[in-house]
Amino acid sequence: MSSPFDPGRGAPEVSVVIPAKDEAGNLPDLIAEIARALEGRVFEVIVVDDGSTDETPKLLGEMASADPWLRHIRHPHSCGQSASIRTGVRFARGAVVLTIDGDGQNDPKFMPAMLEALDQGSPDVVMVAGERQGRKASFAKRYASRGANALRRGLLNDGTRDTGCGLKAIRREVFLELPYFDGWHRYLPALVKREGGRVRYVDVVDRERRYGASHYGLWDRAAVGVLDLFGVWWLMRRRKRIQSPMEVFPDGK
């Protein structure tokens, strides 16, 4: 694998952030696919190892030695998906952050279309979110996701069909402004709109997980999802006007 990004010279255009826990079986192919999808762009890949206990740390150490554009950030203990994404954003050096799940179900081939949608949007378009077609998940997960999405749309009016897709492109400076809480990655479109930004959408096709099992489960999400939803609703209501400040200079200056 190769990339035009030289870590010793300047900053990349794009930082890809992958939250991963015990994904040693999926990461090599996923990282190779990302490199192919972003060929011709200046990019870096940041894998946030969320307290993995499998071969993930060893694997990433070996891969990062061969490819200096690959960065391994580790949580000593598992902190969850939202915390992992936030860690990756804080370490990112690119002006745009692309997020993708570490299980290989998100297909990196849609990344160029997402970056193009962001580049071609108006200045207030600060996020492009993937919306899954033909989702590959169990009936229970699809049913629960459908109900949660309907409830979220009705309460937040965020205009988003599917917030569970891990593929998202967001300008880093906006990402860092968003209020953080565990579970925050499921409400990014609403939180971006709360800050006055616009969101565009790209249809993406989901894939089967190749190896292992999900480490961020259905019941873990359901246990706190309702409280999170009403918390975001409260945040939306508490932002009555978007500031558009400008510096005013004395005449002639």
C-alpha positions in Angstrom: 0.0 0.0 0.0 1.1 3.5 -0.7 0.0 7.1 -0.1 1.1 10.5 -1.2 1.1 11.6 2.4 4.5 12.1 4.0 4.1 12.5 7.8 7.2 14.7 7.9 5.8 17.2 5.5 2.6 19.2 6.1 -0.8 17.8 6.9 -3.1 15.4 5.0 -6.3 16.5 3.3 -8.3 13.7 4.9 -8.1 11.7 8.1 -9.9 8.4 8.2 -10.9 7.4 11.7 -11.6 3.7 12.5 -12.9 2.8 15.9 -12.0 -0.9 16.5 -12.3 -3.4 19.3 -10.9 -6.9 18.7 -11.1 -6.5 14.9 -7.7 -8.1 13.9 -9.5 -10.3 11.3 -11.2 -7.4 9.5 -8.6 -4.5 9.7 -6.0 -5.6 7.1 -8.5 -5.9 4.2 -10.4 -2.8 5.4 -7.3 -0.6 5.5 -6.2 -1.9 2.1 -9.6 -1.0 0.7 -9.4 2.5 2.1 -6.0 3.0 0.6 -7.4 2.0 -2.9 -10.5 4.1 -2.5 -8.5 7.3 -1.6 -5.7 6.8 -4.1 -4.6 10.2 -5.5 -5.6 12.0 -2.3 -3.4 13.0 0.6 -4.7 11.0 3.6 -3.9 9.3 6.8 -5.7 6.4 8.5 -6.1 6.5 12.3 -7.2 3.2 14.0 -8.4 3.8 17.6 -7.8 0.4 19.3 -10.5 0.4 22.0 -8.9 -1.8 24.5 -8.6 -4.8 22.2 -7.6 -8.2 23.7 -7.0 -10.0 20.5 -4.1 -9.6 18.0 -5.2 -6.1 17.0 -2.3 -4.2 18.8 0.3 -6.5 17.4 -1.2 -6.3 13.9 -1.4 -2.5 13.9 2.2 -2.2 15.2 3.4 -4.2 12.2 1.2 -2.4 9.7 2.2 1.0 10.9 5.8 0.1 10.6 5.3 -0.6 6.9 3.0 2.3 6.2 3.8 5.6 8.0 0.4 7.1 7.0 -1.3 4.5 9.3 -1.5 5.6 12.9 -2.3 3.3 15.9 -4.0 5.1 18.9 -4.8 2.8 21.8 -7.2 3.0 24.7 -5.8 0.9 27.6 -9.4 0.0 28.5 -12.5 -0.1 26.3 -14.3 3.3 26.4 -16.9 2.6 23.7 -17.5 3.7 20.1 -18.2 7.3 20.7 -15.1 7.8 22.8 -13.0 6.1 20.2 -14.3 8.3 17.4 -13.7 11.4 19.5 -10.2 10.3 20.3 -9.5 9.8 16.6 -10.9 13.2 15.7 -8.7 14.8 18.3 -5.6 13.1 16.9 -6.5 13.8 13.3 -4.4 16.2 11.2 -6.7 16.5 8.2 -9.2 19.3 7.6 -11.9 16.6 6.9 -12.5 13.5 9.0 -14.0 10.4 7.4 -15.3 7.8 9.9 -15.9 4.2 9.1 -16.6 1.2 11.4 -13.8 -1.4 12.0 -15.9 -4.5 11.2 -15.7 -4.2 7.4 -19.5 -3.8 6.9 -19.1 -0.2 5.6 -17.6 -0.2 2.1 -14.8 2.3 1.6 -15.6 2.6 -2.1 -18.2 5.2 -1.2 -15.7 7.5 0.4 -14.8 9.4 -2.9 -18.5 10.2 -3.5 -18.9 11.4 0.1 -15.8 13.7 -0.2 -17.1 15.0 -3.6 -20.5 15.8 -2.1 -18.8 17.7 0.7 -16.5 19.6 -1.7 -19.3 20.5 -4.1 -21.7 21.6 -1.4 -22.3 25.2 -0.3 -20.0 26.6 2.5 -22.6 25.7 5.1 -22.5 22.0 4.1 -20.2 20.6 6.8 -21.2 17.0 6.9 -22.0 14.1 4.5 -23.6 11.0 6.0 -24.0 7.6 4.5 -27.5 6.0 4.5 -27.5 2.2 4.2 -29.3 0.3 1.5 -30.0 -3.4 1.9 -28.5 -3.5 5.4 -26.9 -6.8 6.3 -27.9 -7.4 9.9 -30.2 -9.7 11.9 -33.9 -9.2 11.9 -33.8 -8.0 15.5 -31.2 -5.3 14.7 -33.1 -4.1 11.6 -36.4 -4.0 13.4 -34.9 -2.1 16.4 -33.0 0.3 14.1 -36.2 1.0 12.1 -38.1 1.9 15.2 -35.3 3.9 16.8 -34.8 5.9 13.6 -38.6 6.7 13.3 -38.7 7.9 16.9 -35.5 10.0 16.5 -36.8 11.6 13.3 -40.1 12.4 14.9 -38.6 14.0 18.0 -35.5 15.7 16.5 -36.7 16.5 13.0 -33.2 15.9 11.8 -34.2 14.8 8.3 -32.0 11.7 8.5 -33.2 8.2 7.6 -30.3 6.3 9.1 -27.9 7.7 11.7 -26.4 4.2 12.4 -24.2 4.1 9.3 -20.5 4.5 10.3 -19.6 6.2 7.0 -19.5 10.0 7.6 -17.4 12.9 6.3 -17.3 16.0 8.6 -15.1 19.0 8.7 -12.8 18.5 11.7 -13.3 22.0 13.1 -17.0 21.4 13.3 -16.6 17.9 14.8 -14.6 19.4 17.7 -17.3 22.0 18.4 -20.0 19.4 19.0 -21.2 18.7 22.6 -19.9 15.3 23.6 -21.5 12.4 25.5 -21.2 8.6 25.2 -23.5 7.6 22.3 -23.0 11.0 20.6 -22.0 9.3 17.3 -25.6 8.3 16.7 -26.8 11.9 16.7 -24.2 13.6 14.6 -26.6 15.0 12.0 -28.8 16.6 14.6 -25.9 18.0 16.5 -24.3 19.4 13.3 -27.6 21.1 12.5 -27.7 22.5 16.0 -24.5 24.3 15.2 -26.0 25.8 12.0 -24.4 23.4 9.6 -26.1 21.5 6.7 -25.9 17.8 6.1 -25.9 16.0 2.7 -26.6 12.3 2.2 -25.1 9.5 0.1 -26.7 6.1 -0.3 -24.3 3.3 0.5 -24.5 -0.5 0.4 -23.9 -2.5 3.6 -21.9 -5.7 3.6 -21.7 -8.8 5.7 -19.2 -8.9 8.6 -16.3 -11.1 7.5 -14.9 -12.1 10.8 -15.9 -12.0 14.5 -19.0 -10.6 16.1 -20.2 -7.1 17.0 -18.7 -5.6 20.2 -21.2 -2.8 20.5 -24.4 -4.7 21.1 -28.1 -4.0 20.5 -29.1 -4.1 24.2 -26.2 -1.8 25.2 -27.6 0.8 22.8 -31.2 0.3 23.8 -30.4 0.7 27.5 -29.4 4.3 27.1 -30.9 5.2 23.7 -34.1 6.8 25.0 -32.2 9.0 27.6 -29.7 10.1 24.9 -32.5 10.9 22.5 -34.3 13.2 25.0 -30.9 14.7 26.0 -30.3 15.7 22.4 -33.9 17.0 22.1 -33.1 19.2 25.2 -29.9 20.4 23.6 -31.7 21.3 20.4 -34.3 23.3 22.3 -31.7 25.2 24.3 -30.1 26.6 21.1 -32.6 29.3 20.0 -30.3 31.2 17.6 -27.2 30.5 15.6 -24.5 33.1 16.1 -22.9 34.7 13.0 -20.3 37.0 14.7 -18.1 39.3 12.7 -15.2 41.6 13.8 -15.9 45.3 13.2 -12.9 47.5 12.4 -12.7 51.3 12.8 -13.1 53.1 9.5 -9.9 53.0 7.3 -8.5 50.0 9.1 
